Structure formats: structure tokens, C-alpha cells
Amino acid sequence: MLANIPPVDGAIIAKSGTSVTWEEVGFIWLEVSVSGTHNYVGARHLMPYSNAIANAAKLVLKLESWFEVYAAKHATKLCRPQGNISFMESGWKRMPAFTPAAAKFLIDLRFAPQQSANEVETEFAEVLENFCRELNVNANFRCIQTINGSHTPPTDPIIQATKKAWEVLQGRPHENFTIMSGATDANILRQHNIPTARIGLAKAKLPNIDFALGMNCVSVFELRQLTKLLILSVLYYFGRLS
């Protein structure tokens, strides 16, 4: 759609977050395959034994700790890119007596706009190699998807107008949200050279709810505030208010 319409001067994307932001992370999805030896529980003690699931578990724990180091290393003024192990696959549910020869898991690794996917992949490859050597396990990986991060200069009129609207409604200077790791369609807008501001709603404050439910509920008061902010932002952007 963006490739088939006239050039767009600016955009506001209403995604989660209670402050105006102008950059966000990209992500790279990695599939890691950890090796073992196919075996049978009745012969475990009679044959060479290397459980791919156990090997993967050791590697997962190392990576979980490394994600924290990675996030601190690549933090920017607004972003703190995180990593997450989201899926594992190994063995056969119908055959619990047999040990699989491989275990696979998926990683979503976020990265700051100042990084490239190639740089992140190279860094991950080095870390994976070091952990495998330390743990005496064999593993390899492949990249299955990547989207680059993006940045709009904070001096751009769309950012300034949105921040001004925020300050008017909040009655105080704008406060940056400094630990972002969420990626949205704002990356696609910016990749089409559209200056983009992001502002949205806070997660609903309801007791004992999971993440998905909290992200799909809304406070009517917050919705009214966001509507006011979007209207004010447009008026400031076009110079109807000063």
C-alpha cells in the first residue's frame, strides 16, 4: 500500500506505551539445533549416551543469562533490546522410551536501530560457539526471519507535535520511556521514509490477568486521553495551535 500512494509527510502509530517514542528495535529469529545420539532407555547404559534434550537445556540456561548481558550492552536512550527462547521441539510423544538425536528451539533476539541484523547474527554465532565449547555440546543455527529497527530524528515535526500534545495533557515536561524492546509496524512506516511517532495506551490495570488479556483490555479514561492526544498532535503539527 505504501508503495502505491503519494508520499506521506508523517505518521503517528497508536501502539502500547504511555510516552512518545521515535525509535524501536528490530528482531532476528534464530532456529538452534542441538545434537545428541539416538538411544533407547533400555540400552542407555550399554551405548554411547548424549541426550539432545539435556544438551539443549544446558545451552538454554546459558543463553537466558546471556540475554541480560546482551540487553545491557546494546541499550540506547530509548531501547533495551531483549532476547527470548519461545519454542522447543524434540523427540516423539508416542515413544517416551527413545532419546532423539536432535533438539531444536527458537530465539527472538531484538536489536537496536543502530545495529544491523548481520552484526547481531555474527555476535550470536560467537556466543553460541563459546557456550558449546564450554558445555561440550554440538549445535548450529540458522536465521529464519529478520526485521531491522528504525529511528526518526526527535527534532522531526511529527515527534515535536506529539510530545507537545503529551505535555499539554500531562501538565509536565515529556518523560521518555527508556527500556523499549517491542517492535511494531512503525518499523515498516519508517523503512518507507515516513517520520513516525509512537504513542498508545498503558496496559490495563486488572488483577490476576495474563499478558495477552491485559494487552486486549482498555481503560475508557485512557482511551479518551489518547483520543485527545491524537487530535492535539494533528492540530500542533499543522500549526493550528501553538
BELSUL-V983855 format. One record per residue. N is the residue number from 1. RES is the residue in three letters. PHI is phi in whole degrees, -180 to 180 (* if undefined). OMEGA is omega in degrees with one decimal (999 if undefined). Layout:
# BELSUL-V983855
n=N res=RES phi=PHI omega=OMEGA
n=N res=RES phi=PHI omega=OMEGA
This chain:
# BELSUL-V983855
n=1 res=MET phi=* omega=-177.8
n=2 res=LEU phi=-64 omega=-180.0
n=3 res=ALA phi=-78 omega=-174.1
n=4 res=ASN phi=-123 omega=175.7
n=5 res=ILE phi=-127 omega=177.3
n=6 res=PRO phi=-59 omega=-179.5
n=7 res=PRO phi=-55 omega=-178.7
n=8 res=VAL phi=-104 omega=-176.5
n=9 res=ASP phi=-78 omega=-177.6
n=10 res=GLY phi=-171 omega=-179.1
n=11 res=ALA phi=-147 omega=170.2
n=12 res=ILE phi=-123 omega=177.9
n=13 res=ILE phi=-108 omega=-176.1
n=14 res=ALA phi=-93 omega=177.8
n=15 res=LYS phi=-122 omega=-173.1
n=16 res=SER phi=-49 omega=-179.7
n=17 res=GLY phi=139 omega=-174.3
n=18 res=THR phi=-102 omega=173.9
n=19 res=SER phi=-123 omega=177.1
n=20 res=VAL phi=-77 omega=176.5
n=21 res=THR phi=-127 omega=-174.5
n=22 res=TRP phi=-133 omega=171.6
n=23 res=GLU phi=-149 omega=175.1
n=24 res=GLU phi=-155 omega=-171.9
n=25 res=VAL phi=-74 omega=165.0
n=26 res=GLY phi=-100 omega=177.8
n=27 res=PHE phi=-147 omega=173.7
n=28 res=ILE phi=-131 omega=178.2
n=29 res=TRP phi=-101 omega=-175.6
n=30 res=LEU phi=-122 omega=173.9
n=31 res=GLU phi=-106 omega=-179.8
n=32 res=VAL phi=-104 omega=177.8
n=33 res=SER phi=-115 omega=-177.2
n=34 res=VAL phi=-110 omega=-174.5
n=35 res=SER phi=-91 omega=171.4
n=36 res=GLY phi=-154 omega=175.9
n=37 res=THR phi=-123 omega=176.5
n=38 res=HIS phi=-65 omega=-173.4
n=39 res=ASN phi=-149 omega=-179.1
n=40 res=TYR phi=-131 omega=-173.1
n=41 res=VAL phi=-59 omega=179.7
n=42 res=GLY phi=-72 omega=-179.4
n=43 res=ALA phi=-120 omega=-178.0
n=44 res=ARG phi=-52 omega=-176.0
n=45 res=HIS phi=-84 omega=-176.9
n=46 res=LEU phi=-109 omega=-175.2
n=47 res=MET phi=-128 omega=173.3
n=48 res=PRO phi=-57 omega=-173.4
n=49 res=TYR phi=-122 omega=173.7
n=50 res=SER phi=-148 omega=-174.3
n=51 res=ASN phi=-83 omega=-178.4
n=52 res=ALA phi=-61 omega=180.0
n=53 res=ILE phi=-67 omega=177.8
n=54 res=ALA phi=-65 omega=177.4
n=55 res=ASN phi=-62 omega=178.8
n=56 res=ALA phi=-64 omega=179.9
n=57 res=ALA phi=-61 omega=177.8
n=58 res=LYS phi=-61 omega=-178.3
n=59 res=LEU phi=-68 omega=178.8
n=60 res=VAL phi=-59 omega=-179.3
n=61 res=LEU phi=-64 omega=176.8
n=62 res=LYS phi=-64 omega=-179.1
n=63 res=LEU phi=-68 omega=178.5
n=64 res=GLU phi=-59 omega=176.9
n=65 res=SER phi=-71 omega=-179.2
n=66 res=TRP phi=-66 omega=179.1
n=67 res=PHE phi=-55 omega=179.5
n=68 res=GLU phi=-66 omega=178.2
n=69 res=VAL phi=-65 omega=179.7
n=70 res=TYR phi=-61 omega=-178.7
n=71 res=ALA phi=-61 omega=179.9
n=72 res=ALA phi=-66 omega=-178.1
n=73 res=LYS phi=-64 omega=-171.9
n=74 res=HIS phi=-108 omega=178.8
n=75 res=ALA phi=-64 omega=175.2
n=76 res=THR phi=-118 omega=-180.0
n=77 res=LYS phi=-61 omega=-177.6
n=78 res=LEU phi=-113 omega=-170.0
n=79 res=CYS phi=-113 omega=170.4
n=80 res=ARG phi=-136 omega=-170.8
n=81 res=PRO phi=-67 omega=-175.4
n=82 res=GLN phi=-109 omega=172.7
n=83 res=GLY phi=-123 omega=-175.6
n=84 res=ASN phi=-153 omega=172.4
n=85 res=ILE phi=-97 omega=-165.0
n=86 res=SER phi=-114 omega=-174.5
n=87 res=PHE phi=-158 omega=174.8
n=88 res=MET phi=-132 omega=-179.4
n=89 res=GLU phi=-147 omega=178.0
n=90 res=SER phi=-171 omega=173.8
n=91 res=GLY phi=73 omega=-177.3
n=92 res=TRP phi=-133 omega=-177.7
n=93 res=LYS phi=-60 omega=-177.0
n=94 res=ARG phi=-80 omega=-175.1
n=95 res=MET phi=-133 omega=-177.1
n=96 res=PRO phi=-68 omega=-179.7
n=97 res=ALA phi=-81 omega=-173.5
n=98 res=PHE phi=-109 omega=178.2
n=99 res=THR phi=-95 omega=-179.2
n=100 res=PRO phi=-76 omega=179.2
n=101 res=ALA phi=-89 omega=-180.0
n=102 res=ALA phi=-154 omega=173.1
n=103 res=ALA phi=-133 omega=-177.9
n=104 res=LYS phi=-121 omega=172.2
n=105 res=PHE phi=-144 omega=-178.3
n=106 res=LEU phi=-107 omega=177.5
n=107 res=ILE phi=-123 omega=167.0
n=108 res=ASP phi=-106 omega=-178.4
n=109 res=LEU phi=-112 omega=-179.0
n=110 res=ARG phi=-84 omega=176.6
n=111 res=PHE phi=-147 omega=-174.5
n=112 res=ALA phi=-70 omega=179.3
n=113 res=PRO phi=-59 omega=-179.1
n=114 res=GLN phi=-77 omega=178.1
n=115 res=GLN phi=-99 omega=172.1
n=116 res=SER phi=-112 omega=179.3
n=117 res=ALA phi=-61 omega=179.5
n=118 res=ASN phi=-64 omega=178.3
n=119 res=GLU phi=-63 omega=-179.4
n=120 res=VAL phi=-66 omega=-179.8
n=121 res=GLU phi=-63 omega=178.5
n=122 res=THR phi=-65 omega=178.4
n=123 res=GLU phi=-63 omega=179.6
n=124 res=PHE phi=-65 omega=-179.9
n=125 res=ALA phi=-59 omega=179.5
n=126 res=GLU phi=-66 omega=179.7
n=127 res=VAL phi=-65 omega=180.0
n=128 res=LEU phi=-62 omega=179.2
n=129 res=GLU phi=-62 omega=179.6
n=130 res=ASN phi=-64 omega=179.7
n=131 res=PHE phi=-65 omega=179.5
n=132 res=CYS phi=-63 omega=178.2
n=133 res=ARG phi=-64 omega=-179.5
n=134 res=GLU phi=-64 omega=-175.8
n=135 res=LEU phi=-91 omega=-176.6
n=136 res=ASN phi=59 omega=175.3
n=137 res=VAL phi=-126 omega=177.7
n=138 res=ASN phi=-112 omega=179.5
n=139 res=ALA phi=-153 omega=172.2
n=140 res=ASN phi=-141 omega=-178.3
n=141 res=PHE phi=-146 omega=172.4
n=142 res=ARG phi=-142 omega=176.5
n=143 res=CYS phi=-86 omega=-179.4
n=144 res=ILE phi=-114 omega=178.3
n=145 res=GLN phi=-167 omega=174.9
n=146 res=THR phi=-149 omega=172.2
n=147 res=ILE phi=-133 omega=-178.6
n=148 res=ASN phi=-74 omega=172.2
n=149 res=GLY phi=-72 omega=-176.3
n=150 res=SER phi=-149 omega=-174.8
n=151 res=HIS phi=-149 omega=170.3
n=152 res=THR phi=-115 omega=179.4
n=153 res=PRO phi=-56 omega=-179.0
n=154 res=PRO phi=-64 omega=176.8
n=155 res=THR phi=-83 omega=-178.6
n=156 res=ASP phi=-63 omega=-177.9
n=157 res=PRO phi=-55 omega=-178.3
n=158 res=ILE phi=-69 omega=177.5
n=159 res=ILE phi=-72 omega=-178.7
n=160 res=GLN phi=-64 omega=-179.9
n=161 res=ALA phi=-65 omega=-178.3
n=162 res=THR phi=-69 omega=177.7
n=163 res=LYS phi=-65 omega=178.6
n=164 res=LYS phi=-63 omega=178.0
n=165 res=ALA phi=-62 omega=178.0
n=166 res=TRP phi=-59 omega=-176.8
n=167 res=GLU phi=-66 omega=178.7
n=168 res=VAL phi=-64 omega=-178.0
n=169 res=LEU phi=-73 omega=-177.5
n=170 res=GLN phi=-88 omega=179.5
n=171 res=GLY phi=71 omega=178.6
n=172 res=ARG phi=-158 omega=178.2
n=173 res=PRO phi=-60 omega=-178.0
n=174 res=HIS phi=-61 omega=178.3
n=175 res=GLU phi=-115 omega=-179.2
n=176 res=ASN phi=-71 omega=169.3
n=177 res=PHE phi=-93 omega=-163.5
n=178 res=THR phi=-106 omega=-175.7
n=179 res=ILE phi=-128 omega=-176.9
n=180 res=MET phi=-71 omega=171.7
n=181 res=SER phi=-140 omega=178.9
n=182 res=GLY phi=-89 omega=177.3
n=183 res=ALA phi=-112 omega=-177.9
n=184 res=THR phi=-133 omega=177.7
n=185 res=ASP phi=-67 omega=174.9
n=186 res=ALA phi=-58 omega=176.9
n=187 res=ASN phi=-60 omega=-180.0
n=188 res=ILE phi=-69 omega=178.1
n=189 res=LEU phi=-60 omega=-178.5
n=190 res=ARG phi=-68 omega=176.9
n=191 res=GLN phi=-65 omega=174.6
n=192 res=HIS phi=-98 omega=175.3
n=193 res=ASN phi=63 omega=176.2
n=194 res=ILE phi=-103 omega=175.7
n=195 res=PRO phi=-59 omega=-170.4
n=196 res=THR phi=-134 omega=172.1
n=197 res=ALA phi=-104 omega=177.4
n=198 res=ARG phi=-120 omega=176.3
n=199 res=ILE phi=-156 omega=-177.8
n=200 res=GLY phi=-155 omega=-175.1
n=201 res=LEU phi=-111 omega=171.5
n=202 res=ALA phi=-74 omega=174.2
n=203 res=LYS phi=-62 omega=-177.8
n=204 res=ALA phi=-58 omega=-178.6
n=205 res=LYS phi=-92 omega=179.0
n=206 res=LEU phi=-122 omega=-177.6
n=207 res=PRO phi=-76 omega=170.5
n=208 res=ASN phi=54 omega=177.6
n=209 res=ILE phi=-123 omega=177.5
n=210 res=ASP phi=-85 omega=-174.2
n=211 res=PHE phi=-61 omega=-175.8
n=212 res=ALA phi=-62 omega=179.9
n=213 res=LEU phi=-66 omega=180.0
n=214 res=GLY phi=-63 omega=-179.8
n=215 res=MET phi=-82 omega=-178.5
n=216 res=ASN phi=-117 omega=170.7
n=217 res=CYS phi=-114 omega=-176.8
n=218 res=VAL phi=-143 omega=170.7
n=219 res=SER phi=-82 omega=179.7
n=220 res=VAL phi=-61 omega=178.1
n=221 res=PHE phi=-61 omega=-179.5
n=222 res=GLU phi=-64 omega=178.9
n=223 res=LEU phi=-65 omega=176.4
n=224 res=ARG phi=-64 omega=-179.7
n=225 res=GLN phi=-63 omega=179.4
n=226 res=LEU phi=-65 omega=177.9
n=227 res=THR phi=-61 omega=177.2
n=228 res=LYS phi=-61 omega=-177.6
n=229 res=LEU phi=-64 omega=-179.6
n=230 res=LEU phi=-65 omega=179.0
n=231 res=ILE phi=-65 omega=179.2
n=232 res=LEU phi=-62 omega=-179.2
n=233 res=SER phi=-61 omega=178.9
n=234 res=VAL phi=-64 omega=-179.6
n=235 res=LEU phi=-65 omega=176.8
n=236 res=TYR phi=-67 omega=-177.9
n=237 res=TYR phi=-62 omega=-178.0
n=238 res=PHE phi=-92 omega=174.3
n=239 res=GLY phi=77 omega=179.5
n=240 res=ARG phi=-79 omega=174.3
n=241 res=LEU phi=-129 omega=179.1
n=242 res=SER phi=-133 omega=999
